[in-house]
Amino acid sequence: MATFRRKKEAVHTALCDNINTRSAIDTMQELVSDVHIYLKKQKVPNRGVLKSIAAFITHMFQVFGVIPKDESIGFPTETSSATSEEQLYPYLKAFAQFGEEVRKSAKKINHDLLNGNIPRNNHDLLNVCDKVRDKILPELGVRLEDEEGKFIIKIESPETLIKEREVKRAEEEKKRQEKERKKAEAAAKEAEKAALQAIPPGDLFRKETDKYSQFDDKGLPTHDAEGKEISKGLKKKLLKKYESQAKVYQDYLQSKTKGNT
């Protein structure tokens, strides 16, 4: 009974440790081996202890989804085998589909190699793996994670995994839209910059009729929109802007000349 209690606690500890099913199953196997040794040594075994152990193992198999929950002790009879097949079919189907898609990707890579085309990448094969991890398995209630190069399998409700997937997709879409927005803004700024470069310095201020009403021969403003002569300080600022535009426009003309040669 003490051995059973230790093994039972070990199974509980394993499952609490990041749902370590492998360790839990190993402990259950050790418990079954201990029972066989116990039966060989004891002429009159304790039926109560054996029943408790059998009930515990049956319960754990039910938790793992190996057998239906309507079984009190032991594995289901042949009459309920159809239920087990129905439970296993979605997982077998997913595995078969994965194998078929991997085979197609491998055949394509092999075909390219035979024709002298060395594939630059294996995106097709990686996409198949991503599809299984991100789409198929979550709908079956299986979480597949890569932790430090090792795959970790966790069993959770499909609803939880699907919800997480939708949240992740929404976040990725938000990031994509933000990236596109910044890209569009950068393109607009470049277009605005290019359009500004093509403006002759003499025309730089002439369209700003809401600010200026008169200009000198160079195109520099001399009077504001109300007809008042602009201040010396403003004239100095406008002159600097005019000279800067003259340089930009000259560079623009040179680039156009190079492009036509």
KOLLO-349097 format. One record per atom (N, C-alpha, C): residue in three letters; z, x, y. Coordinates in steps of 0.001 Angstrom, whole numbers, plus 500000, padded with zeros to 6 digits. Atoms other than C-alpha are relative to their C-alpha. Layout:
N
AlaZXY...
// end
This chain:
261
Met500000500833498793Met500000500000500000Met500000500870501260Ala499951499094498863Ala500735502928502335Ala498618500603500257Thr501358499458499862Thr497288504395501650Thr499085498981500661Phe500814501073499420Phe495660501048502453Phe500280499855501494Arg499613500141498597Arg497596500830505707Arg499416501141500836Arg500536498845499273Arg496495504358506757Arg498480499881500174Lys501458500144499923Lys492854503687505909Lys499611498885500967Lys500280501126499105Lys492932500366507744Lys500150500427501461Glu499786499500498642Glu494339502056510847Glu498904500988500403Ala501059499024499722Ala491706504822510542Ala498691499288500357Val501199500790499692Val488905502210510511Val500101499440501423His499788500562498655His490405500570513597His499820501077501077Thr500105498899499042Thr490666503938515381Thr498547500422500194Ala501409499602499932Ala487038504798514533Ala499193499018500848Leu500748501013499251Leu485734501520515935Leu500388499988501472Cys499571499905498596Cys487791501986519084Cys499428501243500675Asp500574498761499478Asp486217505424519480Asp498493499841500170Asn501429500176499692Asn482885504365521015Asn499252499323498845Ile500562500746501141Ile482278502024518026Ile499389500970498995Asn500473498996500952Asn481996504910515562Asn499915499381498603Thr500169500712501276Thr480652502827512656Thr499863500960498825Arg500192499036501084Arg479700505915510644Arg501351500437499424Ser498677499572500443Ser483301507130510501Ser500754498843499338Ala499327501172500565Ala484566503583509819Ala499528499732498577Ile500557500242501338Ile482217503147506847Ile500434501092499032Asp499534498904500864Asp483146506595505478Asp501441499760499550Thr498591500281500340Thr486829505600505618Thr500091498865498989Met500013501112500961Met486061502328503801Met499549500475498617Gln500438499433501279Gln484218504283501095Gln501144500770499333Glu498836499277500545Glu487266506519500693Glu501028499023499440Leu499047501003500463Leu489418503406500359Leu499572499423498655Val500517500515501285Val487181502049497570Val500232501022498899Ser499749498941500999Ser487435505431495773Ser501477500047499617Asp498557500014500277Asp491209505293496109Asp500370498838499074Val499735501174500846Val491191501816494526Val499606500297498552His500440499664501366His489186503102491528His500993500932499323Ile499005499070500563Ile491656505949491031Ile501280499239499658Tyr498780500792500214Tyr494547503488491357Tyr499881499144498733Leu500203500868501171Leu493047501156488712Leu500032500797498690Lys499975499178501213Lys492640504017486249Lys501419500420499627Lys498638499520500255Lys496260505119486652Lys500968498868499657Gln499061501102500167Gln497949501704486712Gln499538499043498906Lys500319500961501053Lys498005499594483557Lys500113498571500522Val499811501342499416Val499295496621485542Val499907500162501526Pro500164499808498559Pro497831496910489087Pro500585498848500806Asn499451501006499084Asn499293495042492023Asn498842499140500533Arg501111500872499618Arg496940492080492431Arg500027499653501498Gly499892500329498577Gly498254491300495891Gly499377501074500880Val500568498888499229Val497342494750497189Val498485500025499860Leu501446499997500241Leu493880494621495558Leu499305498872500760Lys500591501131499284Lys493221491197497060Lys499956500265501505Ser499959499678498567Ser494269492405500509Ser498903501003500365Ile501038498997499752Ile491960495417500257Ile498614499357499943Ala501292500671500146Ala489060493261499040Ala499719499095501202Ala500162500891498838Ala489638490769501859Ala499683500813501257Phe500236499143498834Phe489727493599504418Phe498567500522500020Ile501364499451500069Ile486469495180503220Ile498969498894500228Thr500904501139499789Thr484786491765503078Thr499944499642501485His499935500327498577His485952491059506632His499208501008500834Met500717498973499241Met484569494387507884Met498498499866499813Phe501433500227500226Phe481195493697506243Phe499499498809500811Gln500382501151499182Gln481178490360508017Gln499890500387501474Val500038499520498613Val481949492080511324Val498717500783500257Phe501208499198499860Phe479046494483510735Phe498736499166499823Gly501158500868500169Gly476786491529509969Gly499270500206498688Val500646499738501290Val476049492678506411Val499982498754499127Ile499913501225500788Ile477195489433504807Ile500423498853500917Pro499625501151499162Pro477646485901506206Pro501502499784500005Lys498563500199499835Lys481079484808507396Lys500577498894499133Asp499476501070500836Asp481331481946504922Asp500494500505498653Glu499497499424501248Glu482248484356502120Glu501473500384500196Ser498578499688499886Ser485997484598501512Ser500277501431499574Ile499839498638500518Ile485987487761499363Ile498745500387499235Gly501142499498500757Gly483111489864498081Gly498669499694500648Phe501353500234499518Phe479373489772498533Phe499539498595499641Pro500487501352500285Pro477437486491498651Pro499293499927498657Thr500682500217501271Thr475998485015495479Thr498498499964500223Glu501452500009499903Glu472274484860494714Glu499490498815500805Thr500458501190499281Thr472036481384496247Thr499937500222501500Ser500003499746498560Ser472707482860499703Ser499171501227500372Ser500805498815499735Ser470272485787499371Ser498939499727501054Ala501015500336499009Ala467729483949501502Ala500528500219501412Thr499392499809498690Thr470163484067504395Thr499986501471500392Ser500010498569499724Ser470438487840504076Ser498600500469500362Glu501381499634499700Glu466658488138504040Glu499621499560501409Glu500289500498498652Glu466434486015507178Glu500675500870501059Gln499287499147499050Gln469023488220508876Gln499346501366500136Leu500595498670499993Leu467247491431507917Leu498570500008500527Tyr501429500035499688Tyr463683490284508633Tyr499677500486501410Pro500356499528498654Pro463700490782512446Pro500094501512500155Tyr499828498561499901Tyr464963494349512031Tyr498895500729499227Leu501075499408500796Leu462448495144509278Leu498660499862500707Lys501244500232499273Lys459653493619511344Lys499874500984501175Ala500015499062498870Ala460614495732514379Ala499704501418499519Phe500233498665500554Phe460681498859512215Phe498550500164499562Ala501388499953500454Ala457285498025510690Ala499036500105501182Gln500850499937498810Gln455727497424514115Gln500063501377500651Phe499833498668499432Phe457158500685515396Phe499202501028499204Gly500742499078500858Gly455723502556512408Gly498503499883500190Glu501433500217499812Glu452302500986512941Glu499525500586501330Glu500396499483498687Glu452204501891516640Glu500069501525500042Val499918498545500089Val453344505450515920Val498790500542499243Arg501164499579500801Arg450580505721513298Arg498724499971500846Lys501180500103499141Lys447956504541515804Lys499963501132501026Ser499941498926499009Ser449142507044518410Ser499699501350499358Ala500241498747500708Ala449125509863515849Ala498525500148499638Lys501424499965500351Lys445581508951514718Lys499160500323501233Lys500740499740498765Lys444385508982518330Lys500104501468500396Ile499800498587499678Ile445909512417518951Ile499195500880499054Asn500746499236501003Asn444367513716515713Asn498502499923500261His501420500186499685His440964512265516679His499601500866501195Asp500291499181498823Asp441124513983520069Asp499949501484499650Leu499965498593500394Leu442027517313518468Leu498754500383499209Leu501191499725500802Leu439153517087515977Leu498748500091500868Asn501142499975499095Asn436764516500518877Asn500145501046501107Gly499826498921499048Gly438070519481520779Gly500687499614501279Asn499302500459498804Asn440028517433523292Asn501500500157499791Ile498561499770500149Ile443537518816523579Ile500746499050500932Pro499263500958499146Pro445851516008524811Pro500908500726500984Arg499135499397498990Arg447592516900528059Arg501450499579499829Asn498646500499500187Asn450597514821527088Asn500007499031498826Asn499860500986501069Asn451903512385524505Asn500624498718500540His499440501170499340His452575509504526866His499929498758499128Asp500148501190500843Asp451251506916524391Asp501142499905498987Leu498940499979501005Leu453757507958521746Leu501363499766500638Leu498725500195499298Leu456609508131524248Leu500158498554500464Asn499949501403499584Asn455706504663525530Asn500379499089498850Val499636500779501188Val455991503317521977Val501512500084499773Cys498555499807500188Cys459499504794521702Cys500793499246501071Asp499323500710498908Asp460480503394525098Asp499970498495499774Lys500134501440500258Lys459202499946524080Lys501039499539498979Val499001500348501032Val461438499938520994Val501400500006500605Arg498656499855499412Arg464478501125522966Arg500290498946501060Asp499757500841498822Asp464027498963526064Asp499649498528499806Lys500434501390500158Lys462397495771524753Lys500395499387498662Ile499826500604501324Ile462576495215520997Ile501457500005499560Leu498623499908500499Leu466050496487520076Leu500995499166500803Pro499058500849499261Pro467926494786522968Pro499930498531499594Glu500136501394500416Glu466527491422521820Glu500587499752498617Leu499344500102501308Leu468010492173518398Leu501491500307500092Gly498579499696499814Gly471389493081519888Gly500354501431499668Val499774498584500326Val471004496827519366Val499795500841501254Arg500103499062498874Arg471706499380522091Arg499753501391499436Leu500334498646500442Leu470049502764521522Leu500100500929501197Glu499763499088498878Glu471302505565523769Glu499817501440499544Asp500178498571500252Asp470501509255523982Asp501115500742500724Glu498878499276499427Glu473689511244524519Glu499965501444499524Glu500051498564500281Glu473270515020524703Glu499070500308498836Gly500996499735501030Gly470172514928522499Gly500232499280498688Lys499715500748501220Lys471734512627519880Lys499915498507500294Phe500122501438499828Phe470908508970519422Phe501277499300499545Ile498804500779500294Ile473879506611519522Ile499594498531499898Ile500326501409500210Ile473519503087518113Ile501257499163500193Lys498879500905499761Lys475772500312519376Lys499524498563499831Ile500330501400500215Ile475799496667518371Ile500674499154501082Glu499481500872498955Glu476189494211521254Glu499208498698499996Ser500699501283499971Ser475136490671522076Ser498654500167500692Pro501321499913499372Pro471417490276522863Pro500032499542501457Glu499925500523498632Glu472343488270525974Glu500426501092500984Thr499500498931499138Thr474296491215527419Thr498937501066500236Leu501001498944499889Leu471561493740526680Leu498783499540500796Ile501160500527499270Ile468774491504527999Ile500323499890501486Lys499581500098498601Lys470742490861531193Lys499999501376500657Glu499997498631499481Glu471268494599531668Glu498564500481500240Arg501394499593499860Arg467546495134531115Arg499365499384501243Glu500562500677498833Glu466637492555533761Glu500549500590501305Val499405499380498810Val469076494101536253Val499350501350500267Lys500630498685499872Lys467576497538535578Lys498582499866500535Arg501370500217499529Arg464055496203536061Arg499980499608501474Ala499927500432498597Ala465063494534539330Ala500280501194500910Glu499687498807499205Glu466556497809540596Glu498791500924500101Glu501191499147499990Glu463430499741539575Glu498923499418500906Glu500980500648499139Glu461213497167541316Glu500376500163501470Lys499525499812498627Lys463359497427544438Lys499693501417500479Lys500286498612499651Lys462998501211544403Lys498496500197500199Arg501455499867499886Arg459227500888543864Arg499518499427501333Gln500396500627498742Gln458886498520546812Gln500425500851501197Glu499520499138498916Glu460983500817549014Glu499112501240500124Lys500887498842500001Lys458793503743547989Lys498651499648500617Glu501276500446499443Glu455649501759548806Glu500115499762501509Arg499786500250498574Arg457132500723552169Arg499986501313500788Lys499962498699499326Lys457869504331553115Lys498624500659500003Lys501342499445500086Lys454427505354551936Lys499081499354501029Ala500814500726499017Ala452826502650554094Ala500367500414501420Glu499557499566498676Glu454935503684557097Glu499450501390500329Ala500508498646499793Ala453920507320556645Ala498497499967500267Ala501445500117499808Ala450251506308556359Ala499687499447501387Ala500208500592498671Ala450534504183559521Ala500241501032501095Lys499707498958499020Lys452109507078561412Lys498879501033500051Glu501103499038500044Glu449359509416560235Glu498759499432500676Ala501156500646499376Ala446710506888561291Ala500166499941501517Glu499717500045498565Glu448402506480564671Glu499834501381500628Lys500119498625499517Lys448573510250565056Lys498535500402500100Ala501421499662499994Ala444900510624564125Ala499275499298501134Ala500631500762498916Ala443921507870566579Ala500348500599501363Leu499564499392498742Leu445943509556569345Leu499270501311500267Gln500699498720499848Gln444267512899568681Gln498583499813500537Ala501389500241499603Ala440850511335569318Ala499859499488501435Ile500048500505498611Ile441775510161572833Ile499841501169500966Pro500143498948498975Pro440424512373575628Pro501175499936500967Pro498825500001499103Pro443244513432577986Pro499786499148501253Gly500274500794498811Gly441498511686580902Gly500153498505499771Asp499858501432500327Asp441776508339579080Asp501403499650499505Leu498681500189500600Leu445367508796577928Leu500818498921500709Phe499158500933499239Phe446940506743580727Phe499233498800500567Arg500790501033499311Arg444057504553581940Arg500201498598499415Lys499803501311500608Lys444803501754579446Lys501395499424500270Glu498629500443499731Glu448436501536580554Glu500058499316501369Thr500075500714498715Thr447640499079583357Thr501288499262500335Asp498713500629499723Asp451064497508582994Asp500969500968500674Lys499144498976499394Lys452523500801584252Lys499362500622501243Tyr500666499267498922Tyr449897502353586536Tyr498798499207500531Ser501108500723499361Ser447297501021588982Ser498927500924500558Gln500972499056499444Gln445611504149590395Gln500126501351499292Phe500045498727500714Phe444538507503588881Phe499185500997500801Asp500810498978499332Asp443162510822590135Asp498761500296499163Asp501249499686500693Asp439917512460588995Asp500215500416498546Lys499703499585501382Lys441584513881585861Lys500432498833499121Gly499482501135500752Gly442960510490584872Gly501501499930500027Leu498544500021499854Leu446530511229585864Leu500400498866500948Pro499556501098499137Pro448397508232587329Pro500529500526501333Thr499493499653498663Thr449080508359591082Thr500879498891500569His499232501144499514His450521504876591696His500434499123498826Asp499506500874501065Asp452614502519589581Asp499302498655500057Ala500665501295500107Ala451675498937588651Ala500121499176501275Glu499789500738498748Glu453035497635591987Glu499283500656501188Gly500736499324498948Gly450874500059593984Gly500777501062500723Lys499193498974499350Lys453684502432594890Lys499676501365499402Glu500282498648500473Glu453069506161594675Glu501130500460499077Ile498984499579500981Ile454842507631591655Ile500711501249500500Ser499158498887499546Ser457605510187592128Ser499482501335499479Lys500393498660500427Lys457127513942591845Lys500507500318498584Gly499437499745501328Gly459428514025588823Gly499171499354498902Leu500825500696500983Leu457317511456586968Leu498631500657499886Lys501274499303500029Lys454108513265587993Lys500074501241499110Lys499818498786500786Lys455509516439586411Lys500036499672498494Lys499919500405501407Lys456317514634583140Lys498631499572499472Leu501324500471500416Leu452895512970583014Leu499021501156499862Leu500870498830500078Leu451195516301583668Leu500231500758498693Lys499685499325501270Lys453003517897580720Lys499394499236498819Lys500555500830501070Lys451936514982578510Lys498476500122499983Tyr501446499862499875Tyr448377515318579832Tyr499538501338499391Glu500354498671500502Glu448255519054579055Glu500170500080498478Ser499774500028501451Ser449705518473575571Ser498871499253499297Gln501090500772500579Gln447057515831574890Gln498681500771500070Ala501216499197499859Ala444338518172576172Ala499893501001498855Lys499989499040501106Lys445371520760573540Lys499716499288498669Val500197500766501234Val445570518120570763Val498542499564499885Tyr501385500480500022Tyr442155516754571757Tyr499022501141499741Gln500848498829500233Gln440634520225571800Gln500011500383498518Asp499882499717501440Asp441950520879568261Asp499217498960499189Tyr500727501087500679Tyr440502517513567209Tyr498494500256500047Leu501436499727499865Leu437040518445568574Leu499575501173499123Gln500318498841500831Gln437156521803566794Gln499961499633498518Ser499983500431501403Ser438080520152563481Ser498766499166499677Lys501205500808500210Lys435190517696563902Lys498761500911499905Thr501126499059500018Thr432821520591564625Thr499926500736498673Lys499952499322501293Lys433966522454561491Lys499567499085498869Gly500350500954501051Gly433555519309559450Gly498518499705499938Asn501435500293499951Asn429939518936560541Asn499129501204499669Thr500781498800500305Thr428955522526559756Thr499968500245498490
// end
